[in-house]
Amino acid sequence: MKQLKNWVLSFVIAFAVFYLMDHAMMSMQGLPLNIDMTPAQ
């Protein structure tokens, strides 16, 4: 059970890191970070 908790925790941390990096990149370029990544018309 402890093993599973470690996997879930590491997955959540990795997802948070990638999300924050994406957020930083988008804000540097002046683009809004939308949930759907379709290009704006």
HELIX and SHEET records of a PDB file:
HELIX    1   1 LYS A    2  MET A   28  1                                  27    
END                                                                             
